[in-house]
Amino acid sequence: MSQSKKRTTVDIHNRSYTIVGEEAPHHIRMVASLVDQQMRDIHANNPQLDTAKLAVLTAVNAMNDYVKLKEEYTNLLQQLEKEEDKTEND
């Protein structure tokens, strides 16, 4: 069963965006808040950056965090599988 799409308006770096998706509005607002904070942090250290460059750096940082977490998750799953195999073989 497909959920209906919801429209949520958020502010990121002093601009309003309407996000359309299946996630709950509070989830979209939380994600937008994290993006906004990361953009503010990067801008504080690099005030000369225009919005496009700031957005790209924010996206690169977010994807870097995502890839690291995905690798960590994969490693933890592999460790768990090894422990399960070890337990089954004992």
N, C-alpha and C positions, 0 to 999 in steps of 0.2 A: 504494500500500500504506500503510495507516494504522499509525502507531506505537501501541503500547499506552500507556495513561496511567499515569503514575508519581505516587506520593504522596511528598512531601518535607515534613518538618516543619522549620520555621525559627523563629527568634526575632526579632521586630521590636519595638523599644521595650518590652522586658521582658515581652512576651506571645508565646506560641507559636501558630503558625498552620500548618495543614496545607494545602499547595498541591498541587493535582492538575492535571497537565498532561503534555504530550508531551515537554517539554524535559528535558534531562539534569539530575539532581539537583544537580550542581555549578553548573550555570547558574542554577538557581532559588536556590541558596544565595548566589551572587554578587549576583544582583539584590536579594534580601532584605537582604543586607549593605549595599548601596548605599542602599536605602530606610531602613534602620535608622540609618545614618550621617547621612543628610540630616535625619531626624527629630531625632536628637541635636543636630545643629548648630542647627536652628531652635529647639529647646527651650532650648539654652544661651543664645540671644539673647532668648527670650521664655518664661521659666520659668512665667509665669502661665497659659499656654495649657493648656486641657484636651486630652485625647487626641483627641477628635473634631476640634477646631479645628486641632490639630497635624497630624493626618492630612490634612485638607483643604488646608492650606498646603503640605504635602509633595507632594500630588498636583498642585496648581497649579504649583509649581516644576518638577516633573517634566514636566508637559505643556508648560510654557513652553520648557524645554530641548529637548523633542521637536520642537515646532513650529519653533524656530530651526534645529535640525539638518535638518529636512525642507526648509525654505526654502533652506538652504545647499546641500543635496544637489541640489535642483531647479536652482538657479543654476549649480552646477558641471556638471550634465548639459547645460544650455543652452549653456554656454561650450564644452563638449566637442563638441557638435553643430555649433556655429559653426566651430570649428577644423577639424572633419572636412569640412564643406562648403567651407571656404576651401581646404583641401588638395586636394579633388576638383576644384575649379574652376581651380586653378593649373596 
